[in-house]
Each structure stands twice: as structure tokens, then as C-alpha cells.
């Protein structure tokens, strides 16, 4: 599927074909390599919970291998 890219004011815009119609007024844009991904902005945590429940059962089975906390100087105003 091809989509037209055009200028709208000082911005670049893409004409989205009707079969990809979005029922939202804003989208999140994510760049992964050369790909641009448009997706509706999450208004609640439903998607986050879905991603967490989709993790494999053995996720982090071995625990985490974190470095110990760094020593930091304290600032006493």
C-alpha cells in the first residue's frame, strides 16, 4: 500500500488510505530503524498490563544481574 506525503504548513503530512482510518485525534509516532510506527496514544494502563501478561513464564527466572549502586557525594545545602 502506498500513501502520499505532502507539505501542510510548515509540517510534513501523510495521507492515510481509508482502509487504515484512525478513530483518534492524536497518535504516538515511534521510529524503529527506518520504520515509522503510528499508534493511538494509550489513555490508560490496559496496554501495559497486556504486555506484562504476555511475558514468558521464565522471564527473569535467573534474577537480575545489576551492578551495585554507585557511590555518590551528598550535598548538604
N, CA, C and O atoms as a Tripos MOL2 file, in Angstrom:
@<TRIPOS>MOLECULE
protein
  308   307    77     0     0
PROTEIN
NO_CHARGES

@<TRIPOS>ATOM
      1 N           0.8460   -1.1720    0.0000 N.3       1 UNK1
      2 CA          0.0000    0.0000    0.0000 C.3       1 UNK1
      3 C           0.8930    1.2380    0.0000 C.2       1 UNK1
      4 O           1.8530    1.3150    0.7660 O.2       1 UNK1
      5 N           0.5860    2.1710   -0.8300 N.am      2 UNK2
      6 CA          1.3240    3.4300   -0.8920 C.3       2 UNK2
      7 C           0.4930    4.5420   -0.2800 C.2       2 UNK2
      8 O          -0.7370    4.4960   -0.3120 O.2       2 UNK2
      9 N           1.1650    5.5420    0.2780 N.am      3 UNK3
     10 CA          0.4940    6.7140    0.8370 C.3       3 UNK3
     11 C           1.2420    7.9460    0.3480 C.2       3 UNK3
     12 O           2.4640    7.9190    0.2000 O.2       3 UNK3
     13 N           0.5170    9.0120    0.1010 N.am      4 UNK4
     14 CA          1.1080   10.2620   -0.3810 C.3       4 UNK4
     15 C           1.6610   11.0670    0.7860 C.2       4 UNK4
     16 O           1.0220   11.1860    1.8320 O.2       4 UNK4
     17 N           2.8600   11.6190    0.5960 N.am      5 UNK5
     18 CA          3.4860   12.5200    1.5590 C.3       5 UNK5
     19 C           3.3970   13.9160    0.9690 C.2       5 UNK5
     20 O           3.6900   14.1100   -0.2110 O.2       5 UNK5
     21 N           2.9970   14.8900    1.7770 N.am      6 UNK6
     22 CA          2.8530   16.2570    1.2840 C.3       6 UNK6
     23 C           3.1700   17.2450    2.3940 C.2       6 UNK6
     24 O           3.3230   16.8650    3.5550 O.2       6 UNK6
     25 N           3.2690   18.5140    2.0270 N.am      7 UNK7
     26 CA          3.5540   19.5710    2.9850 C.3       7 UNK7
     27 C           2.2320   20.2000    3.4200 C.2       7 UNK7
     28 O           1.3510   20.4760    2.6050 O.2       7 UNK7
     29 N           2.1220   20.4190    4.7370 N.am      8 UNK8
     30 CA          0.9460   21.0630    5.3030 C.3       8 UNK8
     31 C           1.4440   22.1580    6.2350 C.2       8 UNK8
     32 O           1.8460   21.8840    7.3650 O.2       8 UNK8
     33 N           1.4170   23.3980    5.7600 N.am      9 UNK9
     34 CA          2.0130   24.4870    6.5310 C.3       9 UNK9
     35 C           3.5050   24.2670    6.6050 C.2       9 UNK9
     36 O           4.1560   24.0800    5.5770 O.2       9 UNK9
     37 N           4.0590   24.2850    7.8080 N.am     10 UNK10
     38 CA          5.4920   24.0390    7.9820 C.3      10 UNK10
     39 C           5.7830   22.5820    8.3200 C.2      10 UNK10
     40 O           6.9200   22.2390    8.6440 O.2      10 UNK10
     41 N           4.7810   21.7310    8.2500 N.am     11 UNK11
     42 CA          4.9430   20.3310    8.6380 C.3      11 UNK11
     43 C           4.8260   19.4180    7.4260 C.2      11 UNK11
     44 O           4.3270   19.8150    6.3730 O.2      11 UNK11
     45 N           5.2890   18.2040    7.5940 N.am     12 UNK12
     46 CA          5.1180   17.1770    6.5860 C.3      12 UNK12
     47 C           3.9360   16.3200    7.0210 C.2      12 UNK12
     48 O           3.7680   16.0550    8.2120 O.2      12 UNK12
     49 N           3.1280   15.8910    6.0830 N.am     13 UNK13
     50 CA          1.9480   15.0920    6.4080 C.3      13 UNK13
     51 C           1.8770   13.8880    5.4810 C.2      13 UNK13
     52 O           2.4880   13.8700    4.4130 O.2      13 UNK13
     53 N           1.1250   12.8860    5.9060 N.am     14 UNK14
     54 CA          0.9180   11.6770    5.1200 C.3      14 UNK14
     55 C          -0.5820   11.4660    4.9860 C.2      14 UNK14
     56 O          -1.3130   11.5090    5.9760 O.2      14 UNK14
     57 N          -1.0330   11.2420    3.7740 N.am     15 UNK15
     58 CA         -2.4500   10.9430    3.5320 C.3      15 UNK15
     59 C          -2.6410    9.4440    3.7460 C.2      15 UNK15
     60 O          -2.1250    8.6230    2.9870 O.2      15 UNK15
     61 N          -3.3910    9.1050    4.7910 N.am     16 UNK16
     62 CA         -3.5810    7.7060    5.1530 C.3      16 UNK16
     63 C          -4.7740    7.1490    4.3730 C.2      16 UNK16
     64 O          -5.8560    7.7350    4.4060 O.2      16 UNK16
     65 N          -4.5930    6.0290    3.6730 N.am     17 UNK17
     66 CA         -5.7070    5.4270    2.9220 C.3      17 UNK17
     67 C          -6.8730    5.0810    3.8520 C.2      17 UNK17
     68 O          -6.6660    4.7810    5.0280 O.2      17 UNK17
     69 N          -8.0810    5.1220    3.3290 N.am     18 UNK18
     70 CA         -9.2910    4.9320    4.1430 C.3      18 UNK18
     71 C          -9.3290    3.5820    4.8600 C.2      18 UNK18
     72 O          -9.9200    3.4830    5.9350 O.2      18 UNK18
     73 N          -8.7150    2.5420    4.2940 N.am     19 UNK19
     74 CA         -8.7360    1.2430    4.9760 C.3      19 UNK19
     75 C          -7.8850    1.2350    6.2440 C.2      19 UNK19
     76 O          -7.9700    0.2990    7.0390 O.2      19 UNK19
     77 N          -7.0570    2.2810    6.4430 N.am     20 UNK20
     78 CA         -6.2540    2.4150    7.6630 C.3      20 UNK20
     79 C          -6.7590    3.5630    8.5410 C.2      20 UNK20
     80 O          -6.0190    4.0960    9.3690 O.2      20 UNK20
     81 N          -8.0000    3.9270    8.3540 N.am     21 UNK21
     82 CA         -8.5910    5.0570    9.0860 C.3      21 UNK21
     83 C          -8.3960    4.9020   10.5890 C.2      21 UNK21
     84 O          -8.6070    3.8260   11.1490 O.2      21 UNK21
     85 N          -7.9930    5.9910   11.2270 N.am     22 UNK22
     86 CA         -7.7960    6.0150   12.6750 C.3      22 UNK22
     87 C          -8.9850    6.7260   13.3220 C.2      22 UNK22
     88 O          -9.4260    7.7630   12.8240 O.2      22 UNK22
     89 N          -9.5010    6.1950   14.4020 N.am     23 UNK23
     90 CA        -10.6330    6.7990   15.0920 C.3      23 UNK23
     91 C         -10.1730    7.6090   16.3020 C.2      23 UNK23
     92 O         -10.8450    7.6290   17.3330 O.2      23 UNK23
     93 N          -9.0300    8.2740   16.1710 N.am     24 UNK24
     94 CA         -8.4750    9.0990   17.2430 C.3      24 UNK24
     95 C          -8.0240   10.4300   16.6440 C.2      24 UNK24
     96 O          -7.8770   10.5530   15.4280 O.2      24 UNK24
     97 N          -7.8050   11.4200   17.5050 N.am     25 UNK25
     98 CA         -7.3570   12.7250   17.0080 C.3      25 UNK25
     99 C          -5.8460   12.9080   17.1430 C.2      25 UNK25
    100 O          -5.2770   13.8130   16.5340 O.2      25 UNK25
    101 N          -5.1900   12.0510   17.9410 N.am     26 UNK26
    102 CA         -3.7430   12.1090   18.0990 C.3      26 UNK26
    103 C          -3.1680   10.7020   18.0790 C.2      26 UNK26
    104 O          -3.8110    9.7420   18.5040 O.2      26 UNK26
    105 N          -1.9370   10.6010   17.5720 N.am     27 UNK27
    106 CA         -1.2340    9.3250   17.5770 C.3      27 UNK27
    107 C           0.1680    9.5350   18.1200 C.2      27 UNK27
    108 O           0.6920   10.6490   18.1200 O.2      27 UNK27
    109 N           0.7580    8.4570   18.5770 N.am     28 UNK28
    110 CA          2.1430    8.4300   19.0160 C.3      28 UNK28
    111 C           2.9580    7.9950   17.8010 C.2      28 UNK28
    112 O           2.5480    7.0890   17.0760 O.2      28 UNK28
    113 N           4.1050    8.6300   17.5710 N.am     29 UNK29
    114 CA          4.9820    8.2680   16.4560 C.3      29 UNK29
    115 C           6.2520    7.6640   17.0450 C.2      29 UNK29
    116 O           6.9010    8.2630   17.9030 O.2      29 UNK29
    117 N           6.5920    6.4780   16.5740 N.am     30 UNK30
    118 CA          7.7780    5.7730   17.0510 C.3      30 UNK30
    119 C           8.6520    5.4690   15.8410 C.2      30 UNK30
    120 O           8.1610    5.0090   14.8100 O.2      30 UNK30
    121 N           9.9390    5.7250   15.9710 N.am     31 UNK31
    122 CA         10.8640    5.4020   14.8850 C.3      31 UNK31
    123 C          11.6820    4.2020   15.3130 C.2      31 UNK31
    124 O          12.3410    4.2300   16.3530 O.2      31 UNK31
    125 N          11.6400    3.1390   14.5050 N.am     32 UNK32
    126 CA         12.4380    1.9360   14.7290 C.3      32 UNK32
    127 C          13.2480    1.7030   13.4630 C.2      32 UNK32
    128 O          12.7240    1.2280   12.4550 O.2      32 UNK32
    129 N          14.5230    2.0420   13.5270 N.am     33 UNK33
    130 CA         15.3530    1.9620   12.3230 C.3      33 UNK33
    131 C          14.8290    2.9360   11.2910 C.2      33 UNK33
    132 O          14.6980    4.1280   11.5680 O.2      33 UNK33
    133 N          14.5260    2.4370   10.1000 N.am     34 UNK34
    134 CA         13.9730    3.2860    9.0360 C.3      34 UNK34
    135 C          12.4500    3.3200    9.0670 C.2      34 UNK34
    136 O          11.8390    4.0200    8.2590 O.2      34 UNK34
    137 N          11.8250    2.5820    9.9780 N.am     35 UNK35
    138 CA         10.3670    2.4830   10.0270 C.3      35 UNK35
    139 C           9.7650    3.5240   10.9620 C.2      35 UNK35
    140 O          10.3190    3.8200   12.0210 O.2      35 UNK35
    141 N           8.6290    4.0710   10.5570 N.am     36 UNK36
    142 CA          7.8340    4.9370   11.4180 C.3      36 UNK36
    143 C           6.5640    4.1790   11.7780 C.2      36 UNK36
    144 O           5.9020    3.6130   10.9080 O.2      36 UNK36
    145 N           6.2330    4.1700   13.0480 N.am     37 UNK37
    146 CA          5.0430    3.4690   13.5160 C.3      37 UNK37
    147 C           4.0970    4.5000   14.1200 C.2      37 UNK37
    148 O           4.4950    5.2910   14.9750 O.2      37 UNK37
    149 N           2.8500    4.4890   13.6760 N.am     38 UNK38
    150 CA          1.8140    5.3500   14.2460 C.3      38 UNK38
    151 C           0.8870    4.4690   15.0610 C.2      38 UNK38
    152 O           0.4380    3.4270   14.5850 O.2      38 UNK38
    153 N           0.5920    4.8870   16.3080 N.am     39 UNK39
    154 CA         -0.3690    4.1370   17.0900 C.3      39 UNK39
    155 C          -1.1170    5.0920   18.0050 C.2      39 UNK39
    156 O          -0.5710    6.1110   18.4280 O.2      39 UNK39
    157 N          -2.3670    4.7630   18.3100 N.am     40 UNK40
    158 CA         -3.1500    5.6220   19.1970 C.3      40 UNK40
    159 C          -2.4400    5.7850   20.5390 C.2      40 UNK40
    160 O          -1.7800    4.8630   21.0180 O.2      40 UNK40
    161 N          -2.5800    6.9540   21.1330 N.am     41 UNK41
    162 CA         -1.9800    7.2220   22.4400 C.3      41 UNK41
    163 C          -2.7740    6.4740   23.5000 C.2      41 UNK41
    164 O          -4.0010    6.5600   23.5500 O.2      41 UNK41
    165 N          -2.0650    5.7450   24.3400 N.am     42 UNK42
    166 CA         -2.7180    4.9880   25.4120 C.3      42 UNK42
    167 C          -3.2620    5.9610   26.4440 C.2      42 UNK42
    168 O          -2.5420    6.8400   26.9180 O.2      42 UNK42
    169 N          -4.5250    5.8060   26.7880 N.am     43 UNK43
    170 CA         -5.1570    6.6860   27.7790 C.3      43 UNK43
    171 C          -5.2720    6.0090   29.1390 C.2      43 UNK43
    172 O          -5.7060    6.6250   30.1120 O.2      43 UNK43
    173 N          -4.8770    4.7310   29.2010 N.am     44 UNK44
    174 CA         -4.8870    4.0130   30.4750 C.3      44 UNK44
    175 C          -3.7820    2.9620   30.4350 C.2      44 UNK44
    176 O          -2.9890    2.9380   29.4940 O.2      44 UNK44
    177 N          -3.7210    2.1200   31.4130 N.am     45 UNK45
    178 CA         -2.6360    1.1380   31.5070 C.3      45 UNK45
    179 C          -2.9860   -0.2220   30.9160 C.2      45 UNK45
    180 O          -2.2430   -1.1830   31.1140 O.2      45 UNK45
    181 N          -4.0950   -0.3270   30.2000 N.am     46 UNK46
    182 CA         -4.5250   -1.6050   29.6430 C.3      46 UNK46
    183 C          -3.4320   -2.2320   28.7800 C.2      46 UNK46
    184 O          -3.1380   -3.4180   28.9240 O.2      46 UNK46
    185 N          -2.8320   -1.4510   27.8910 N.am     47 UNK47
    186 CA         -1.7940   -1.9870   27.0010 C.3      47 UNK47
    187 C          -0.5730   -2.4360   27.8040 C.2      47 UNK47
    188 O           0.0140   -3.4770   27.5060 O.2      47 UNK47
    189 N          -0.1870   -1.6600   28.8200 N.am     48 UNK48
    190 CA          0.9640   -2.0360   29.6450 C.3      48 UNK48
    191 C           0.7020   -3.3620   30.3560 C.2      48 UNK48
    192 O           1.5760   -4.2280   30.3910 O.2      48 UNK48
    193 N          -0.4870   -3.5250   30.9190 N.am     49 UNK49
    194 CA         -0.8120   -4.7840   31.5970 C.3      49 UNK49
    195 C          -0.8340   -5.9480   30.6130 C.2      49 UNK49
    196 O          -0.4150   -7.0540   30.9540 O.2      49 UNK49
    197 N          -1.3160   -5.7100   29.4020 N.am     50 UNK50
    198 CA         -1.3350   -6.7500   28.3730 C.3      50 UNK50
    199 C           0.0950   -7.1830   28.0320 C.2      50 UNK50
    200 O           0.3750   -8.3750   27.9110 O.2      50 UNK50
    201 N           0.9990   -6.2050   27.8780 N.am     51 UNK51
    202 CA          2.3950   -6.5320   27.5740 C.3      51 UNK51
    203 C           3.0260   -7.3350   28.7080 C.2      51 UNK51
    204 O           3.7790   -8.2760   28.4560 O.2      51 UNK51
    205 N           2.7230   -6.9710   29.9560 N.am     52 UNK52
    206 CA          3.2780   -7.7000   31.0950 C.3      52 UNK52
    207 C           2.7480   -9.1240   31.1690 C.2      52 UNK52
    208 O           3.5040  -10.0480   31.4670 O.2      52 UNK52
    209 N           1.4650   -9.3140   30.9030 N.am     53 UNK53
    210 CA          0.8980  -10.6620   30.9830 C.3      53 UNK53
    211 C           1.3520  -11.5370   29.8180 C.2      53 UNK53
    212 O           1.2610  -12.7630   29.8940 O.2      53 UNK53
    213 N           1.8390  -10.9220   28.7440 N.am     54 UNK54
    214 CA          2.3340  -11.6930   27.5960 C.3      54 UNK54
    215 C           3.7860  -12.1300   27.7450 C.2      54 UNK54
    216 O           4.2990  -12.8520   26.8900 O.2      54 UNK54
    217 N           4.4620  -11.7040   28.8170 N.am     55 UNK55
    218 CA          5.8510  -12.1200   29.0210 C.3      55 UNK55
    219 C           5.8980  -13.6260   29.2570 C.2      55 UNK55
    220 O           4.9810  -14.1830   29.8590 O.2      55 UNK55
    221 N           6.9520  -14.2910   28.7910 N.am     56 UNK56
    222 CA          7.0480  -15.7490   29.0050 C.3      56 UNK56
    223 C           7.1610  -16.0750   30.4930 C.2      56 UNK56
    224 O           7.6320  -15.2590   31.2850 O.2      56 UNK56
    225 N           6.7270  -17.2740   30.8570 N.am     57 UNK57
    226 CA          6.7510  -17.7010   32.2600 C.3      57 UNK57
    227 C           8.1560  -17.6800   32.8550 C.2      57 UNK57
    228 O           8.3150  -17.4660   34.0570 O.2      57 UNK57
    229 N           9.1720  -17.8980   32.0290 N.am     58 UNK58
    230 CA         10.5330  -17.9340   32.5450 C.3      58 UNK58
    231 C          11.2460  -16.5740   32.4810 C.2      58 UNK58
    232 O          12.4640  -16.5020   32.6490 O.2      58 UNK58
    233 N          10.4910  -15.5090   32.2390 N.am     59 UNK59
    234 CA         11.0820  -14.1760   32.1670 C.3      59 UNK59
    235 C          11.7770  -13.8450   33.4910 C.2      59 UNK59
    236 O          11.1520  -13.8900   34.5500 O.2      59 UNK59
    237 N          13.0440  -13.5200   33.4290 N.am     60 UNK60
    238 CA         13.8860  -13.1730   34.5820 C.3      60 UNK60
    239 C          13.9430  -14.2900   35.6160 C.2      60 UNK60
    240 O          14.0880  -14.0240   36.8090 O.2      60 UNK60
    241 N          13.8290  -15.5400   35.1670 N.am     61 UNK61
    242 CA         13.9430  -16.7040   36.0470 C.3      61 UNK61
    243 C          15.2500  -16.6930   36.8360 C.2      61 UNK61
    244 O          15.3040  -17.1120   37.9920 O.2      61 UNK61
    245 N          16.2840  -16.2100   36.1880 N.am     62 UNK62
    246 CA         17.6180  -16.2020   36.8040 C.3      62 UNK62
    247 C          17.8620  -14.9450   37.6230 C.2      62 UNK62
    248 O          18.9770  -14.7310   38.0970 O.2      62 UNK62
    249 N          16.8480  -14.1100   37.8010 N.am     63 UNK63
    250 CA         17.0200  -12.8590   38.5340 C.3      63 UNK63
    251 C          17.6900  -11.8130   37.6640 C.2      63 UNK63
    252 O          17.8140  -11.9770   36.4510 O.2      63 UNK63
    253 N          18.1170  -10.7420   38.3000 N.am     64 UNK64
    254 CA         18.7880   -9.6560   37.5850 C.3      64 UNK64
    255 C          20.2430   -9.6050   37.9880 C.2      64 UNK64
    256 O          20.6000   -9.9540   39.1140 O.2      64 UNK64
    257 N          21.0710   -9.1750   37.0790 N.am     65 UNK65
    258 CA         22.4910   -9.0160   37.3670 C.3      65 UNK65
    259 C          22.8260   -7.5330   37.3590 C.2      65 UNK65
    260 O          23.5330   -7.0510   36.4740 O.2      65 UNK65
    261 N          22.3150   -6.8170   38.3500 N.am     66 UNK66
    262 CA         22.5710   -5.3820   38.4450 C.3      66 UNK66
    263 C          23.9260   -5.1190   39.0890 C.2      66 UNK66
    264 O          24.3970   -5.8940   39.9210 O.2      66 UNK66
    265 N          24.5300   -4.0320   38.6950 N.am     67 UNK67
    266 CA         25.7370   -3.5620   39.3380 C.3      67 UNK67
    267 C          25.3430   -2.9880   40.6990 C.2      67 UNK67
    268 O          24.2140   -2.5280   40.8690 O.2      67 UNK67
    269 N          26.2580   -3.0080   41.6680 N.am     68 UNK68
    270 CA         25.9250   -2.3790   42.9480 C.3      68 UNK68
    271 C          25.7380   -0.8700   42.7530 C.2      68 UNK68
    272 O          26.2710   -0.3050   41.7980 O.2      68 UNK68
    273 N          24.9960   -0.2150   43.6390 N.am     69 UNK69
    274 CA         24.7930    1.2390   43.4850 C.3      69 UNK69
    275 C          26.1190    1.9860   43.4940 C.2      69 UNK69
    276 O          27.0680    1.5930   44.1730 O.2      69 UNK69
    277 N          26.1650    3.0650   42.7310 N.am     70 UNK70
    278 CA         27.3750    3.8830   42.6700 C.3      70 UNK70
    279 C          27.4940    4.7120   43.9430 C.2      70 UNK70
    280 O          26.4960    5.1280   44.5310 O.2      70 UNK70
    281 N          28.7370    4.9410   44.3540 N.am     71 UNK71
    282 CA         28.9730    5.8460   45.4800 C.3      71 UNK71
    283 C          28.7470    7.2620   44.9670 C.2      71 UNK71
    284 O          29.2170    7.6100   43.8830 O.2      71 UNK71
    285 N          28.0450    8.0650   45.7210 N.am     72 UNK72
    286 CA         27.7720    9.4510   45.3130 C.3      72 UNK72
    287 C          28.0850   10.3810   46.4680 C.2      72 UNK72
    288 O          27.9240   10.0380   47.6390 O.2      72 UNK72
    289 N          28.5360   11.5700   46.0980 N.am     73 UNK73
    290 CA         28.7330   12.5880   47.1230 C.3      73 UNK73
    291 C          27.3820   13.1310   47.5330 C.2      73 UNK73
    292 O          26.4900   13.2780   46.6980 O.2      73 UNK73
    293 N          27.2240   13.4250   48.7930 N.am     74 UNK74
    294 CA         25.9710   14.0060   49.2520 C.3      74 UNK74
    295 C          26.1340   15.5140   49.2980 C.2      74 UNK74
    296 O          27.2210   16.0350   49.5490 O.2      74 UNK74
    297 N          25.0520   16.1880   49.0550 N.am     75 UNK75
    298 CA         25.0420   17.6520   49.0760 C.3      75 UNK75
    299 C          24.1930   18.0890   50.2570 C.2      75 UNK75
    300 O          23.0200   17.7290   50.3580 O.2      75 UNK75
    301 N          24.7780   18.8490   51.1290 N.am     76 UNK76
    302 CA         24.0520   19.3190   52.3080 C.3      76 UNK76
    303 C          23.8780   20.8380   52.2390 C.2      76 UNK76
    304 O          24.4450   21.5900   53.0330 O.2      76 UNK76
    305 N          23.0680   21.2620   51.2530 N.am     77 UNK77
    306 CA         22.6820   22.6410   51.0410 C.3      77 UNK77
    307 C          23.5590   23.6110   51.6440 C.2      77 UNK77
    308 O          23.3240   24.8130   51.5250 O.2      77 UNK77
@<TRIPOS>BOND
     1     1     2 1
     2     2     3 1
     3     3     4 2
     4     3     5 am
     5     5     6 1
     6     6     7 1
     7     7     8 2
     8     7     9 am
     9     9    10 1
    10    10    11 1
    11    11    12 2
    12    11    13 am
    13    13    14 1
    14    14    15 1
    15    15    16 2
    16    15    17 am
    17    17    18 1
    18    18    19 1
    19    19    20 2
    20    19    21 am
    21    21    22 1
    22    22    23 1
    23    23    24 2
    24    23    25 am
    25    25    26 1
    26    26    27 1
    27    27    28 2
    28    27    29 am
    29    29    30 1
    30    30    31 1
    31    31    32 2
    32    31    33 am
    33    33    34 1
    34    34    35 1
    35    35    36 2
    36    35    37 am
    37    37    38 1
    38    38    39 1
    39    39    40 2
    40    39    41 am
    41    41    42 1
    42    42    43 1
    43    43    44 2
    44    43    45 am
    45    45    46 1
    46    46    47 1
    47    47    48 2
    48    47    49 am
    49    49    50 1
    50    50    51 1
    51    51    52 2
    52    51    53 am
    53    53    54 1
    54    54    55 1
    55    55    56 2
    56    55    57 am
    57    57    58 1
    58    58    59 1
    59    59    60 2
    60    59    61 am
    61    61    62 1
    62    62    63 1
    63    63    64 2
    64    63    65 am
    65    65    66 1
    66    66    67 1
    67    67    68 2
    68    67    69 am
    69    69    70 1
    70    70    71 1
    71    71    72 2
    72    71    73 am
    73    73    74 1
    74    74    75 1
    75    75    76 2
    76    75    77 am
    77    77    78 1
    78    78    79 1
    79    79    80 2
    80    79    81 am
    81    81    82 1
    82    82    83 1
    83    83    84 2
    84    83    85 am
    85    85    86 1
    86    86    87 1
    87    87    88 2
    88    87    89 am
    89    89    90 1
    90    90    91 1
    91    91    92 2
    92    91    93 am
    93    93    94 1
    94    94    95 1
    95    95    96 2
    96    95    97 am
    97    97    98 1
    98    98    99 1
    99    99   100 2
   100    99   101 am
   101   101   102 1
   102   102   103 1
   103   103   104 2
   104   103   105 am
   105   105   106 1
   106   106   107 1
   107   107   108 2
   108   107   109 am
   109   109   110 1
   110   110   111 1
   111   111   112 2
   112   111   113 am
   113   113   114 1
   114   114   115 1
   115   115   116 2
   116   115   117 am
   117   117   118 1
   118   118   119 1
   119   119   120 2
   120   119   121 am
   121   121   122 1
   122   122   123 1
   123   123   124 2
   124   123   125 am
   125   125   126 1
   126   126   127 1
   127   127   128 2
   128   127   129 am
   129   129   130 1
   130   130   131 1
   131   131   132 2
   132   131   133 am
   133   133   134 1
   134   134   135 1
   135   135   136 2
   136   135   137 am
   137   137   138 1
   138   138   139 1
   139   139   140 2
   140   139   141 am
   141   141   142 1
   142   142   143 1
   143   143   144 2
   144   143   145 am
   145   145   146 1
   146   146   147 1
   147   147   148 2
   148   147   149 am
   149   149   150 1
   150   150   151 1
   151   151   152 2
   152   151   153 am
   153   153   154 1
   154   154   155 1
   155   155   156 2
   156   155   157 am
   157   157   158 1
   158   158   159 1
   159   159   160 2
   160   159   161 am
   161   161   162 1
   162   162   163 1
   163   163   164 2
   164   163   165 am
   165   165   166 1
   166   166   167 1
   167   167   168 2
   168   167   169 am
   169   169   170 1
   170   170   171 1
   171   171   172 2
   172   171   173 am
   173   173   174 1
   174   174   175 1
   175   175   176 2
   176   175   177 am
   177   177   178 1
   178   178   179 1
   179   179   180 2
   180   179   181 am
   181   181   182 1
   182   182   183 1
   183   183   184 2
   184   183   185 am
   185   185   186 1
   186   186   187 1
   187   187   188 2
   188   187   189 am
   189   189   190 1
   190   190   191 1
   191   191   192 2
   192   191   193 am
   193   193   194 1
   194   194   195 1
   195   195   196 2
   196   195   197 am
   197   197   198 1
   198   198   199 1
   199   199   200 2
   200   199   201 am
   201   201   202 1
   202   202   203 1
   203   203   204 2
   204   203   205 am
   205   205   206 1
   206   206   207 1
   207   207   208 2
   208   207   209 am
   209   209   210 1
   210   210   211 1
   211   211   212 2
   212   211   213 am
   213   213   214 1
   214   214   215 1
   215   215   216 2
   216   215   217 am
   217   217   218 1
   218   218   219 1
   219   219   220 2
   220   219   221 am
   221   221   222 1
   222   222   223 1
   223   223   224 2
   224   223   225 am
   225   225   226 1
   226   226   227 1
   227   227   228 2
   228   227   229 am
   229   229   230 1
   230   230   231 1
   231   231   232 2
   232   231   233 am
   233   233   234 1
   234   234   235 1
   235   235   236 2
   236   235   237 am
   237   237   238 1
   238   238   239 1
   239   239   240 2
   240   239   241 am
   241   241   242 1
   242   242   243 1
   243   243   244 2
   244   243   245 am
   245   245   246 1
   246   246   247 1
   247   247   248 2
   248   247   249 am
   249   249   250 1
   250   250   251 1
   251   251   252 2
   252   251   253 am
   253   253   254 1
   254   254   255 1
   255   255   256 2
   256   255   257 am
   257   257   258 1
   258   258   259 1
   259   259   260 2
   260   259   261 am
   261   261   262 1
   262   262   263 1
   263   263   264 2
   264   263   265 am
   265   265   266 1
   266   266   267 1
   267   267   268 2
   268   267   269 am
   269   269   270 1
   270   270   271 1
   271   271   272 2
   272   271   273 am
   273   273   274 1
   274   274   275 1
   275   275   276 2
   276   275   277 am
   277   277   278 1
   278   278   279 1
   279   279   280 2
   280   279   281 am
   281   281   282 1
   282   282   283 1
   283   283   284 2
   284   283   285 am
   285   285   286 1
   286   286   287 1
   287   287   288 2
   288   287   289 am
   289   289   290 1
   290   290   291 1
   291   291   292 2
   292   291   293 am
   293   293   294 1
   294   294   295 1
   295   295   296 2
   296   295   297 am
   297   297   298 1
   298   298   299 1
   299   299   300 2
   300   299   301 am
   301   301   302 1
   302   302   303 1
   303   303   304 2
   304   303   305 am
   305   305   306 1
   306   306   307 1
   307   307   308 2
@<TRIPOS>SUBSTRUCTURE
     1 UNK1         2 RESIDUE 1 A UNK
     2 UNK2         6 RESIDUE 1 A UNK
     3 UNK3        10 RESIDUE 1 A UNK
     4 UNK4        14 RESIDUE 1 A UNK
     5 UNK5        18 RESIDUE 1 A UNK
     6 UNK6        22 RESIDUE 1 A UNK
     7 UNK7        26 RESIDUE 1 A UNK
     8 UNK8        30 RESIDUE 1 A UNK
     9 UNK9        34 RESIDUE 1 A UNK
    10 UNK10       38 RESIDUE 1 A UNK
    11 UNK11       42 RESIDUE 1 A UNK
    12 UNK12       46 RESIDUE 1 A UNK
    13 UNK13       50 RESIDUE 1 A UNK
    14 UNK14       54 RESIDUE 1 A UNK
    15 UNK15       58 RESIDUE 1 A UNK
    16 UNK16       62 RESIDUE 1 A UNK
    17 UNK17       66 RESIDUE 1 A UNK
    18 UNK18       70 RESIDUE 1 A UNK
    19 UNK19       74 RESIDUE 1 A UNK
    20 UNK20       78 RESIDUE 1 A UNK
    21 UNK21       82 RESIDUE 1 A UNK
    22 UNK22       86 RESIDUE 1 A UNK
    23 UNK23       90 RESIDUE 1 A UNK
    24 UNK24       94 RESIDUE 1 A UNK
    25 UNK25       98 RESIDUE 1 A UNK
    26 UNK26      102 RESIDUE 1 A UNK
    27 UNK27      106 RESIDUE 1 A UNK
    28 UNK28      110 RESIDUE 1 A UNK
    29 UNK29      114 RESIDUE 1 A UNK
    30 UNK30      118 RESIDUE 1 A UNK
    31 UNK31      122 RESIDUE 1 A UNK
    32 UNK32      126 RESIDUE 1 A UNK
    33 UNK33      130 RESIDUE 1 A UNK
    34 UNK34      134 RESIDUE 1 A UNK
    35 UNK35      138 RESIDUE 1 A UNK
    36 UNK36      142 RESIDUE 1 A UNK
    37 UNK37      146 RESIDUE 1 A UNK
    38 UNK38      150 RESIDUE 1 A UNK
    39 UNK39      154 RESIDUE 1 A UNK
    40 UNK40      158 RESIDUE 1 A UNK
    41 UNK41      162 RESIDUE 1 A UNK
    42 UNK42      166 RESIDUE 1 A UNK
    43 UNK43      170 RESIDUE 1 A UNK
    44 UNK44      174 RESIDUE 1 A UNK
    45 UNK45      178 RESIDUE 1 A UNK
    46 UNK46      182 RESIDUE 1 A UNK
    47 UNK47      186 RESIDUE 1 A UNK
    48 UNK48      190 RESIDUE 1 A UNK
    49 UNK49      194 RESIDUE 1 A UNK
    50 UNK50      198 RESIDUE 1 A UNK
    51 UNK51      202 RESIDUE 1 A UNK
    52 UNK52      206 RESIDUE 1 A UNK
    53 UNK53      210 RESIDUE 1 A UNK
    54 UNK54      214 RESIDUE 1 A UNK
    55 UNK55      218 RESIDUE 1 A UNK
    56 UNK56      222 RESIDUE 1 A UNK
    57 UNK57      226 RESIDUE 1 A UNK
    58 UNK58      230 RESIDUE 1 A UNK
    59 UNK59      234 RESIDUE 1 A UNK
    60 UNK60      238 RESIDUE 1 A UNK
    61 UNK61      242 RESIDUE 1 A UNK
    62 UNK62      246 RESIDUE 1 A UNK
    63 UNK63      250 RESIDUE 1 A UNK
    64 UNK64      254 RESIDUE 1 A UNK
    65 UNK65      258 RESIDUE 1 A UNK
    66 UNK66      262 RESIDUE 1 A UNK
    67 UNK67      266 RESIDUE 1 A UNK
    68 UNK68      270 RESIDUE 1 A UNK
    69 UNK69      274 RESIDUE 1 A UNK
    70 UNK70      278 RESIDUE 1 A UNK
    71 UNK71      282 RESIDUE 1 A UNK
    72 UNK72      286 RESIDUE 1 A UNK
    73 UNK73      290 RESIDUE 1 A UNK
    74 UNK74      294 RESIDUE 1 A UNK
    75 UNK75      298 RESIDUE 1 A UNK
    76 UNK76      302 RESIDUE 1 A UNK
    77 UNK77      306 RESIDUE 1 A UNK
